Amino acid sequence: MIKSINVLSDFDKDTRIYVIGMGYIWDGTDDYRKYLDPLKLSRLLMFWHKYFEASSAIVGEIGAPSMLGSIK
């Protein structure tokens, strides 16, 4: 699907991607304790993993919402 609509990026093959905070939902209030439900979050994670891999990037870690490892 992503390839068919030509929206891929062209990362260098050594590019590492780190995402912090995926899964948080901000609704315009000061309540930052809202999260995506697990099914939506797993689909979102799968999409971004496939997107970055198809764009020649290495997924270092996607924090959902926090990263467990360190940025290298």
Number of C-alpha atoms within 10 A of each C-alpha: 6 11 10 7 7 8 11 15 12 11 16 11 11 9 14 16 16 15 16 13 13 17 21 17 13 12 9 7 6 7 9 11 8 11 16 15 10 10 9 12 17 13 11 14 17 11 12 14 18 13 18 19 15 16 18 17 20 18 17 16 19 20 16 18 15 14 16 10 10 8 11 7
